Amino acid sequence: MFNNILLAVDGSEQATHAARVAGELARSLAADLTIVTVFDPVPNFLGETNLQSFVTDQRIRSERVLHEALNEVGEVTTKLITEILEGPVAEAVLKVAEVRGNDLIIMGTRGLSRLAGALLGSQSQKVISNANCPVLLVK
């Protein structure tokens, strides 16, 4: 059914639930699992002195998000890949799914985007609208 699952996480409660679901599916289907987290692009107005600090902070936060997701996923005996990406969330998730040939994308219904859910799952909606594979949203 699904052999290559992509899980997108951002540290939100919904992403935590999505990680549990992804782990269960990967184990039950013996599917490979890729876990990605994406941080916003570096703002152009940051000066060189602030640039490295911003990137370092984002990287530390992203590593924490990945670590938490791995704990929720649990042990997976198939191929497991983790990635930290910079860029617009939906576009980055869609690009990874395309490049890695994922046949299922799993993500939370709402994330921790700048608008904090003012628009119902705007990143999720973009992924659903543009994905070339099924998308499973988890509340």
N, CA, C and O atoms as a DFTB+ gen file, in Angstrom:
556 C
 N C O
     1  1       0.828      -1.187       0.000
     2  2       0.000       0.000       0.000
     3  2       0.877       1.258       0.000
     4  3       0.982       1.932      -1.025
     5  1       1.506       1.581       1.131
     6  2       2.433       2.709       1.206
     7  2       3.796       2.172       1.597
     8  3       3.925       1.437       2.576
     9  1       4.812       2.540       0.833
    10  2       6.159       2.032       1.067
    11  2       7.149       3.094       1.522
    12  3       8.216       2.774       2.045
    13  1       6.790       4.369       1.319
    14  2       7.739       5.448       1.547
    15  2       6.976       6.655       2.087
    16  3       6.436       7.450       1.318
    17  1       6.934       6.786       3.397
    18  2       6.114       7.800       4.073
    19  2       6.958       9.018       4.415
    20  3       8.115       8.898       4.819
    21  1       6.362      10.184       4.247
    22  2       6.976      11.453       4.647
    23  2       6.168      12.030       5.800
    24  3       4.956      12.213       5.681
    25  1       6.828      12.315       6.905
    26  2       6.211      12.959       8.064
    27  2       6.788      14.356       8.197
    28  3       8.004      14.522       8.301
    29  1       5.920      15.364       8.193
    30  2       6.350      16.747       8.396
    31  2       5.943      17.170       9.801
    32  3       4.777      17.047      10.174
    33  1       6.903      17.671      10.585
    34  2       6.642      18.060      11.970
    35  2       7.131      19.473      12.233
    36  3       8.066      19.957      11.595
    37  1       6.476      20.125      13.190
    38  2       6.867      21.485      13.553
    39  2       6.851      21.746      15.053
    40  3       7.024      22.885      15.487
    41  1       6.647      20.709      15.841
    42  2       6.633      20.883      17.287
    43  2       5.253      21.134      17.860
    44  3       5.107      21.235      19.078
    45  1       4.247      21.237      17.025
    46  2       2.883      21.474      17.513
    47  2       2.289      20.188      18.070
    48  3       2.802      19.096      17.822
    49  1       1.207      20.327      18.822
    50  2       0.517      19.163      19.379
    51  2       0.006      18.249      18.267
    52  3       0.075      17.026      18.382
    53  1      -0.503      18.845      17.195
    54  2      -0.991      18.043      16.069
    55  2       0.146      17.269      15.409
    56  3      -0.047      16.131      14.980
    57  1       1.318      17.870      15.325
    58  2       2.474      17.188      14.744
    59  2       2.907      16.022      15.626
    60  3       3.363      14.997      15.120
    61  1       2.768      16.172      16.936
    62  2       3.077      15.080      17.859
    63  2       2.157      13.894      17.598
    64  3       2.608      12.750      17.548
    65  1       0.874      14.171      17.434
    66  2      -0.085      13.108      17.116
    67  2       0.237      12.487      15.754
    68  3       0.155      11.271      15.585
    69  1       0.598      13.323      14.800
    70  2       0.947      12.826      13.461
    71  2       2.165      11.905      13.531
    72  3       2.225      10.908      12.812
    73  1       3.128      12.226      14.384
    74  2       4.323      11.392      14.532
    75  2       3.955      10.002      15.049
    76  3       4.499       8.999      14.588
    77  1       3.041       9.948      15.997
    78  2       2.603       8.641      16.515
    79  2       1.944       7.819      15.411
    80  3       2.215       6.627      15.263
    81  1       1.076       8.471      14.641
    82  2       0.386       7.782      13.542
    83  2       1.399       7.304      12.506
    84  3       1.311       6.174      12.024
    85  1       2.358       8.160      12.164
    86  2       3.373       7.797      11.167
    87  2       4.186       6.593      11.636
    88  3       4.480       5.697      10.845
    89  1       4.544       6.567      12.903
    90  2       5.293       5.443      13.442
    91  2       4.504       4.143      13.355
    92  3       5.036       3.108      12.952
    93  1       3.239       4.206      13.733
    94  2       2.384       3.019      13.659
    95  2       2.240       2.530      12.223
    96  3       2.344       1.333      11.959
    97  1       2.003       3.446      11.304
    98  2       1.865       3.061       9.896
    99  2       3.168       2.486       9.337
   100  3       3.159       1.465       8.649
   101  1       4.269       3.142       9.633
   102  2       5.556       2.655       9.121
   103  2       5.833       1.243       9.621
   104  3       6.298       0.392       8.861
   105  1       5.548       0.992      10.901
   106  2       5.767      -0.358      11.446
   107  2       4.806      -1.370      10.837
   108  3       5.222      -2.459      10.440
   109  1       3.536      -1.025      10.760
   110  2       2.550      -1.995      10.272
   111  2       2.691      -2.282       8.776
   112  3       2.372      -3.380       8.320
   113  1       3.168      -1.298       8.017
   114  2       3.317      -1.484       6.575
   115  2       4.758      -1.799       6.156
   116  3       5.037      -2.005       4.975
   117  1       5.665      -1.834       7.132
   118  2       7.098      -2.002       6.847
   119  2       7.555      -0.977       5.816
   120  3       8.268      -1.297       4.865
   121  1       7.124       0.269       6.032
   122  2       7.428       1.361       5.103
   123  2       8.632       2.167       5.583
   124  3       8.859       2.301       6.785
   125  1       9.398       2.699       4.637
   126  2      10.461       3.639       4.963
   127  2       9.815       4.927       5.448
   128  3       8.688       5.249       5.072
   129  1      10.543       5.664       6.292
   130  2       9.991       6.891       6.866
   131  2      11.014       8.015       6.787
   132  3      12.162       7.859       7.201
   133  1      10.582       9.136       6.255
   134  2      11.383      10.356       6.249
   135  2      10.665      11.371       7.134
   136  3       9.466      11.602       6.977
   137  1      11.402      11.975       8.061
   138  2      10.838      12.993       8.947
   139  2      11.533      14.311       8.628
   140  3      12.760      14.399       8.658
   141  1      10.738      15.334       8.323
   142  2      11.307      16.649       8.028
   143  2      10.690      17.704       8.934
   144  3       9.532      17.610       9.340
   145  1      11.490      18.699       9.231
   146  2      10.993      19.916       9.854
   147  2      11.566      21.075       9.052
   148  3      12.691      21.007       8.555
   149  1      10.792      22.121       8.936
   150  2      11.161      23.249       8.080
   151  2      11.103      24.534       8.908
   152  3      10.125      24.786       9.613
   153  1      12.157      25.337       8.813
   154  2      12.090      26.642       9.465
   155  2      12.013      27.737       8.414
   156  3      12.477      27.583       7.285
   157  1      11.404      28.859       8.828
   158  2      11.194      29.979       7.908
   159  2      12.518      30.477       7.345
   160  3      13.553      30.396       8.005
   161  1      12.477      30.991       6.126
   162  2      13.703      31.542       5.529
   163  2      14.259      32.677       6.374
   164  3      13.523      33.364       7.082
   165  1      15.549      32.858       6.287
   166  2      16.214      33.945       7.017
   167  2      15.720      35.275       6.451
   168  3      15.799      35.500       5.243
   169  1      15.209      36.163       7.317
   170  2      14.735      37.462       6.837
   171  2      15.874      38.287       6.222
   172  3      16.994      38.292       6.733
   173  1      15.579      38.971       5.137
   174  2      16.585      39.783       4.446
   175  2      17.088      40.948       5.282
   176  3      18.215      41.405       5.095
   177  1      16.255      41.435       6.209
   178  2      16.636      42.620       6.975
   179  2      17.649      42.318       8.088
   180  3      18.180      43.247       8.697
   181  1      17.923      41.049       8.362
   182  2      18.912      40.721       9.387
   183  2      20.302      41.073       8.879
   184  3      20.668      40.753       7.748
   185  1      21.048      41.720       9.713
   186  2      22.427      42.024       9.354
   187  2      23.295      40.794       9.529
   188  3      22.878      39.808      10.137
   189  1      24.490      40.857       8.999
   190  2      25.417      39.721       9.067
   191  2      25.658      39.275      10.504
   192  3      25.798      38.080      10.766
   193  1      25.708      40.226      11.437
   194  2      25.977      39.864      12.832
   195  2      24.831      39.055      13.429
   196  3      25.061      38.208      14.293
   197  1      23.607      39.300      12.985
   198  2      22.449      38.581      13.514
   199  2      22.137      37.314      12.725
   200  3      21.441      36.429      13.222
   201  1      22.637      37.225      11.528
   202  2      22.323      36.100      10.649
   203  2      22.721      34.762      11.268
   204  3      21.900      33.848      11.347
   205  1      23.962      34.641      11.704
   206  2      24.434      33.376      12.258
   207  2      23.674      33.004      13.517
   208  3      23.359      31.833      13.726
   209  1      23.377      33.974      14.348
   210  2      22.619      33.718      15.570
   211  2      21.218      33.195      15.249
   212  3      20.736      32.263      15.893
   213  1      20.572      33.794      14.256
   214  2      19.229      33.365      13.836
   215  2      19.261      31.925      13.330
   216  3      18.442      31.099      13.731
   217  1      20.203      31.636      12.455
   218  2      20.305      30.296      11.873
   219  2      20.614      29.268      12.961
   220  3      20.039      28.179      12.966
   221  1      21.525      29.610      13.887
   222  2      21.867      28.697      14.975
   223  2      20.651      28.419      15.845
   224  3      20.387      27.267      16.189
   225  1      19.908      29.460      16.206
   226  2      18.698      29.284      17.010
   227  2      17.669      28.410      16.296
   228  3      17.058      27.537      16.912
   229  1      17.481      28.645      15.004
   230  2      16.523      27.855      14.231
   231  2      16.967      26.395      14.149
   232  3      16.148      25.480      14.240
   233  1      18.236      26.197      13.980
   234  2      18.780      24.834      13.879
   235  2      18.598      24.072      15.194
   236  3      18.205      22.905      15.188
   237  1      18.881      24.729      16.312
   238  2      18.715      24.103      17.630
   239  2      17.252      23.744      17.862
   240  3      16.946      22.643      18.318
   241  1      16.354      24.665      17.550
   242  2      14.925      24.407      17.707
   243  2      14.488      23.249      16.808
   244  3      13.734      22.374      17.236
   245  1      14.959      23.250      15.577
   246  2      14.597      22.198      14.628
   247  2      15.103      20.833      15.078
   248  3      14.402      19.833      14.929
   249  1      16.304      20.783      15.623
   250  2      16.841      19.519      16.128
   251  2      16.008      19.011      17.296
   252  3      15.790      17.806      17.424
   253  1      15.545      19.913      18.143
   254  2      14.681      19.530      19.259
   255  2      13.356      18.972      18.734
   256  3      12.864      17.962      19.237
   257  1      12.782      19.628      17.727
   258  2      11.528      19.163      17.125
   259  2      11.713      17.764      16.542
   260  3      10.864      16.894      16.741
   261  1      12.804      17.541      15.830
   262  2      13.073      16.216      15.258
   263  2      13.249      15.160      16.350
   264  3      12.739      14.046      16.233
   265  1      13.966      15.516      17.401
   266  2      14.186      14.575      18.502
   267  2      12.852      14.175      19.142
   268  3      12.616      12.998      19.415
   269  1      11.991      15.157      19.376
   270  2      10.676      14.867      19.952
   271  2       9.848      13.992      19.014
   272  3       9.157      13.077      19.463
   273  1       9.917      14.270      17.723
   274  2       9.170      13.463      16.747
   275  2       9.685      12.030      16.735
   276  3       8.895      11.088      16.682
   277  1      10.998      11.858      16.782
   278  2      11.568      10.514      16.810
   279  2      11.106       9.739      18.034
   280  3      10.842       8.540      17.945
   281  1      11.008      10.406      19.166
   282  2      10.503       9.752      20.375
   283  2       9.056       9.302      20.188
   284  3       8.681       8.212      20.621
   285  1       8.251      10.133      19.551
   286  2       6.841       9.796      19.331
   287  2       6.687       8.688      18.286
   288  3       5.818       7.827      18.418
   289  1       7.518       8.710      17.266
   290  2       7.461       7.690      16.220
   291  2       7.795       6.327      16.812
   292  3       7.142       5.334      16.489
   293  1       8.788       6.270      17.662
   294  2       9.222       5.000      18.231
   295  2      10.171       4.287      17.287
   296  3      10.637       4.857      16.300
   297  1      10.448       3.035      17.605
   298  2      11.405       2.269      16.813
   299  2      10.815       1.861      15.470
   300  3       9.713       1.319      15.390
   301  1      11.570       2.135      14.434
   302  2      11.196       1.747      13.074
   303  2      12.343       0.898      12.537
   304  3      13.503       1.307      12.588
   305  1      12.016      -0.278      12.025
   306  2      13.070      -1.190      11.568
   307  2      13.436      -0.991      10.102
   308  3      14.387      -1.598       9.608
   309  1      12.689      -0.147       9.410
   310  2      12.978       0.137       8.006
   311  2      13.856       1.384       7.924
   312  3      14.300       1.907       8.946
   313  1      14.099       1.848       6.723
   314  2      14.931       3.032       6.498
   315  2      14.278       4.261       7.133
   316  3      13.091       4.519       6.931
   317  1      15.067       5.014       7.903
   318  2      14.593       6.223       8.572
   319  2      15.545       7.366       8.258
   320  3      16.747       7.269       8.505
   321  1      14.998       8.455       7.709
   322  2      15.786       9.632       7.334
   323  2      15.189      10.840       8.047
   324  3      13.968      10.964       8.140
   325  1      16.039      11.728       8.550
   326  2      15.577      12.993       9.113
   327  2      16.245      14.139       8.373
   328  3      17.403      14.046       7.965
   329  1      15.487      15.232       8.205
   330  2      16.027      16.395       7.506
   331  2      15.520      17.679       8.134
   332  3      14.371      17.768       8.567
   333  1      16.394      18.668       8.177
   334  2      16.021      20.018       8.582
   335  2      16.165      20.888       7.345
   336  3      17.223      20.923       6.717
   337  1      15.086      21.594       6.998
   338  2      15.079      22.408       5.794
   339  2      14.736      23.847       6.118
   340  3      14.099      24.130       7.133
   341  1      15.158      24.750       5.260
   342  2      14.826      26.164       5.369
   343  2      13.986      26.540       4.161
   344  3      14.312      26.176       3.031
   345  1      12.901      27.271       4.404
   346  2      12.082      27.742       3.296
   347  2      10.618      27.759       3.653
   348  3      10.244      27.470       4.790
   349  1       9.790      28.095       2.689
   350  2       8.348      28.035       2.916
   351  2       7.942      26.580       3.175
   352  3       8.335      25.681       2.431
   353  1       7.164      26.356       4.220
   354  2       6.875      25.000       4.688
   355  2       6.257      24.113       3.618
   356  3       6.804      23.057       3.299
   357  1       5.134      24.525       3.065
   358  2       4.423      23.669       2.100
   359  2       5.304      23.341       0.902
   360  3       5.348      22.194       0.456
   361  1       5.996      24.331       0.388
   362  2       6.844      24.114      -0.774
   363  2       7.971      23.129      -0.457
   364  3       8.296      22.266      -1.273
   365  1       8.559      23.263       0.726
   366  2       9.647      22.365       1.115
   367  2       9.140      20.929       1.271
   368  3       9.791      19.990       0.814
   369  1       7.986      20.756       1.911
   370  2       7.416      19.417       2.094
   371  2       7.111      18.792       0.743
   372  3       7.426      17.624       0.513
   373  1       6.505      19.553      -0.145
   374  2       6.171      19.029      -1.469
   375  2       7.423      18.659      -2.264
   376  3       7.433      17.656      -2.978
   377  1       8.467      19.459      -2.143
   378  2       9.711      19.178      -2.865
   379  2      10.368      17.893      -2.354
   380  3      10.844      17.077      -3.143
   381  1      10.390      17.718      -1.034
   382  2      10.961      16.494      -0.468
   383  2      10.166      15.284      -0.948
   384  3      10.750      14.278      -1.352
   385  1       8.851      15.376      -0.907
   386  2       8.005      14.255      -1.346
   387  2       8.281      13.902      -2.804
   388  3       8.311      12.727      -3.172
   389  1       8.481      14.916      -3.619
   390  2       8.774      14.687      -5.038
   391  2      10.144      14.037      -5.230
   392  3      10.281      13.043      -5.943
   393  1      11.148      14.614      -4.583
   394  2      12.520      14.138      -4.755
   395  2      12.699      12.729      -4.185
   396  3      13.376      11.899      -4.791
   397  1      12.106      12.459      -3.044
   398  2      12.276      11.163      -2.382
   399  2      11.265      10.114      -2.850
   400  3      11.357       8.945      -2.476
   401  1      10.310      10.537      -3.661
   402  2       9.324       9.587      -4.169
   403  2       8.385       9.059      -3.104
   404  3       7.974       7.900      -3.150
   405  1       8.043       9.909      -2.141
   406  2       7.127       9.484      -1.081
   407  2       5.748       9.195      -1.651
   408  3       5.272       9.892      -2.547
   409  1       5.116       8.161      -1.120
   410  2       3.779       7.817      -1.591
   411  2       2.693       8.155      -0.570
   412  3       1.519       7.858      -0.793
   413  1       3.078       8.778       0.556
   414  2       2.137       9.278       1.554
   415  2       2.821      10.382       2.338
   416  3       3.976      10.249       2.741
   417  1       2.092      11.481       2.553
   418  2       2.567      12.566       3.403
   419  2       1.662      12.605       4.622
   420  3       0.437      12.580       4.498
   421  1       2.271      12.667       5.805
   422  2       1.513      12.779       7.051
   423  2       1.945      14.059       7.742
   424  3       3.138      14.334       7.868
   425  1       0.964      14.845       8.193
   426  2       1.263      16.072       8.926
   427  2       0.075      16.457       9.790
   428  3      -1.028      15.938       9.613
   429  1       0.303      17.361      10.717
   430  2      -0.762      17.844      11.577
   431  2      -1.685      18.793      10.833
   432  3      -1.313      19.376       9.815
   433  1      -2.893      18.937      11.357
   434  2      -3.869      19.815      10.706
   435  2      -3.524      21.281      10.859
   436  3      -3.830      22.091       9.984
   437  1      -2.898      21.620      11.947
   438  2      -2.479      22.994      12.179
   439  2      -1.055      22.979      12.679
   440  3      -0.635      22.074      13.401
   441  1      -0.325      23.997      12.281
   442  2       1.065      24.050      12.718
   443  2       1.360      25.307      13.491
   444  3       0.457      26.014      13.940
   445  1       2.622      25.571      13.635
   446  2       3.086      26.737      14.370
   447  2       3.576      27.815      13.418
   448  3       4.617      28.431      13.643
   449  1       2.820      28.037      12.359
   450  2       3.237      29.033      11.378
   451  2       3.079      30.436      11.942
   452  3       2.527      30.621      13.027
   453  1       3.560      31.410      11.208
   454  2       3.512      32.800      11.663
   455  2       2.099      33.257      11.972
   456  3       1.891      34.017      12.918
   457  1       1.132      32.813      11.199
   458  2      -0.243      33.225      11.452
   459  2      -0.902      32.394      12.538
   460  3      -2.041      32.659      12.920
   461  1      -0.188      31.384      13.042
   462  2      -0.648      30.542      14.145
   463  2      -2.071      30.054      13.948
   464  3      -2.884      30.077      14.872
   465  1      -2.357      29.617      12.747
   466  2      -3.650      28.996      12.497
   467  2      -4.779      29.967      12.246
   468  3      -5.943      29.567      12.288
   469  1      -4.481      31.239      11.984
   470  2      -5.549      32.187      11.683
   471  2      -6.354      31.701      10.480
   472  3      -7.573      31.866      10.420
   473  1      -5.655      31.109       9.539
   474  2      -6.324      30.444       8.423
   475  2      -6.204      28.965       8.686
   476  3      -5.099      28.454       8.867
   477  1      -7.314      28.271       8.709
   478  2      -7.322      26.856       9.067
   479  2      -6.307      26.079       8.248
   480  3      -6.479      25.870       7.047
   481  1      -5.246      25.655       8.923
   482  2      -4.251      24.781       8.309
   483  2      -3.771      25.236       6.952
   484  3      -3.778      24.450       6.005
   485  1      -3.353      26.483       6.830
   486  2      -2.980      26.999       5.519
   487  2      -1.850      26.196       4.875
   488  3      -1.884      25.960       3.667
   489  1      -0.848      25.769       5.652
   490  2       0.242      24.964       5.090
   491  2      -0.273      23.584       4.698
   492  3       0.081      23.055       3.645
   493  1      -1.109      23.010       5.553
   494  2      -1.718      21.706       5.248
   495  2      -2.541      21.788       3.975
   496  3      -2.488      20.897       3.127
   497  1      -3.295      22.855       3.852
   498  2      -4.143      23.028       2.666
   499  2      -3.300      23.130       1.397
   500  3      -3.655      22.556       0.367
   501  1      -2.193      23.855       1.468
   502  2      -1.306      23.960       0.303
   503  2      -0.745      22.601      -0.085
   504  3      -0.654      22.270      -1.267
   505  1      -0.369      21.812       0.924
   506  2       0.182      20.485       0.640
   507  2      -0.888      19.607       0.003
   508  3      -0.632      18.941      -1.000
   509  1      -2.083      19.604       0.582
   510  2      -3.178      18.795       0.025
   511  2      -3.458      19.191      -1.419
   512  3      -3.622      18.332      -2.285
   513  1      -3.510      20.469      -1.666
   514  2      -3.866      20.969      -2.992
   515  2      -2.832      20.650      -4.055
   516  3      -3.171      20.541      -5.233
   517  1      -1.576      20.497      -3.659
   518  2      -0.503      20.361      -4.644
   519  2       0.256      19.040      -4.603
   520  3       1.126      18.813      -5.444
   521  1      -0.045      18.176      -3.662
   522  2       0.693      16.916      -3.540
   523  2       0.338      15.955      -4.666
   524  3      -0.797      15.922      -5.143
   525  1       1.321      15.181      -5.076
   526  2       1.120      14.150      -6.098
   527  2       0.840      12.790      -5.476
   528  3       0.814      11.776      -6.174
   529  1       0.629      12.769      -4.156
   530  2       0.341      11.520      -3.448
   531  2      -0.698      11.819      -2.369
   532  3      -0.987      12.987      -2.112
   533  1      -1.266      10.795      -1.733
   534  2      -2.222      11.036      -0.656
   535  2      -1.576      11.787       0.510
   536  3      -0.380      11.654       0.769
   537  1      -2.393      12.572       1.200
   538  2      -1.954      13.319       2.375
   539  2      -2.874      12.943       3.525
   540  3      -4.096      13.011       3.399
   541  1      -2.287      12.548       4.640
   542  2      -3.046      12.212       5.841
   543  2      -2.818      13.314       6.855
   544  3      -1.696      13.530       7.313
   545  1      -3.911      14.022       7.209
   546  2      -3.827      15.073       8.222
   547  2      -4.299      14.502       9.544
   548  3      -5.304      13.794       9.602
   549  1      -3.568      14.815      10.606
   550  2      -3.873      14.284      11.921
   551  2      -4.169      15.441      12.856
   552  3      -3.425      16.419      12.918
   553  1      -5.286      15.311      13.593
   554  2      -5.641      16.342      14.586
   555  2      -4.909      16.122      15.869
   556  3      -5.080      16.889      16.817
